[in-house]
Amino acid sequence: GNEVLCEAANRSLTYPRYVWIIYGWYADEWWKANEPEDNNRCSLHDKRRVLDRSLIIQHHPVAHDGGQVTASGYNISQYYEFYQQTQMFGNYSDTAAHTFAYDAIWALALALNKTEGQMKSNISIPDCQGLQGYTNISLDQFQYSNAKMSCYLKTNLQATNFTGVTGAVQFDSNGTRVSHKISIHQYRIDGSNLVKKCIGYIDLDQNATYPFYDDCNETSLSAFPSGIPPDGTPLNVTSSSNFAMAITYFVLASAGIVLVLVCCAFNIGFRN
């Protein structure tokens, strides 16, 4: 990431001509991670200049006030409180992915719990019929050769649907998490610091974009005071014409040129 920032700084790929789109799960102040060769390429000031007015795309949280209760029985505010306490007493370093890791563990736990009940009760899953293995056992008796148990677990994990600290947790048929809302934030230079401001979100279910929602108190002017940059996509325009018409134009144009030359020769030859 820092190598890209330095290259962008050296090429002046900055606002207002350019705006970068950044993943939202990077750690706080990730651009300060200094690599030995960075000092020779660019400074922190250069990196901040590249990131100024860039857009940050991330999964939209369940609720801004943290009051939404999750599958664990705790709301988001309580989760963050427990997380900070764990950091304090366990001397653990911070990571921007802790909420996703927490929800991933819950997704797996719920899938394992459902699989355990189905296996013990010998409940049939149509997609897993005909596979090698057997049911009516516990997960404690898991064996890699039991393809049926693996199928049960995969099916239940794919059918996961619960509220986590990162929002609604669901997966599509390819095992990719389904995102219902995407938050849009923005980096801005504030003195010698780079701050993160919310500006809007995209609701994929409603196929709608809310570029400046009320909680952020932002407008297009505050987000892009020097104007919204162009999208930077080259526009290739290809024109075509009828072949017969093109030949006709060519013949007529050639005949006109010949007529002009004949008239010119006639005037030169018979002038007084």
Beta strands, then each sheet from edge to edge (+ up, - down):
strand 1: 21-23
strand 2: 55-59
strand 3: 161-164
strand 4: 167-170
strand 5: 181-190
strand 6: 193-203
strand 7: 208-210
sheet 1: 1+ 2+ 5- 6+ 7-
sheet 2: 3+ 4-
end
